[in-house]
Every structure is written in structure tokens, then in C-alpha cells.
Amino acid sequence: MKQFKYVITDEVGLHARPAGLLAKKAKEMKGADVTVMVSCNGKSADATKLMAIMGMGVKKDMEVEVTVEGGDEEAAAAEMEAFFKENL
């Protein structure tokens, strides 16, 4: 299991478009046997579950913890961290 923390920079937080992008990326990774979980303020969600991510209420400038498990965890965590930096 690999983890990293990231402060959300998208103006709308993890709602609608950014949450959809995250769910799509997590589903791609799930195809490689990698599970991605997102946690914030005591709530956790499987990153493939769009409505669960949106229901977490993550707003701009909030810190999330991302857990990547399975597959090549080093590479998967690096790929997810790059995704967060580019899109969220």
C-alpha cells in the first residue's frame, strides 16, 4: 500500500468534472488490479465511485489522502500523484 497527500487546487473541489476525471482514471487503474481510495475529514471513498467522491464534500484547499493498493504500487502511486497535480 502506498499513500500520498494532496491539497485540492481545482476551484470547485471534488465535484462534477474533477470527480468524474478521478473516477475515470481510477477505473482505468482498476483494470490493472490497482485500487485507489480517497480520504478526507474522516470520510473515505473508492475513487471509482463518482457519487461517493462527490458526497465527501471536498472543497478547494482541502487536503486529501490517496491510498493506492495492488499491482505495481510504486508506479501506480506515481501515476496517480501526477494525475492529481495535472487535473485536481
C-alpha positions, 0 to 999 in steps of 0.5 A: 500500500502506498499513500500520498497527500494532496491539497485540492487546487481545482476551484470547485473541489471534488465535484462534477468534472474533477470527480468524474476525471478521478473516477475515470482514471481510477477505473482505468487503474482498476483494470490493472488490479490497482485500487485507489481510495480517497480520504478526507475529514474522516470520510473515505471513498473508492475513487471509482465511485463518482457519487461517493467522491462527490458526497465527501464534500471536498472543497478547494484547499482541502487536503486529501489522502490517496491510498493506492493498493495492488499491482505495481504500487510504486508506479501506480502511486506515481501515476496517480500523484501526477494525475492529481497535480495535472487535473485536481 
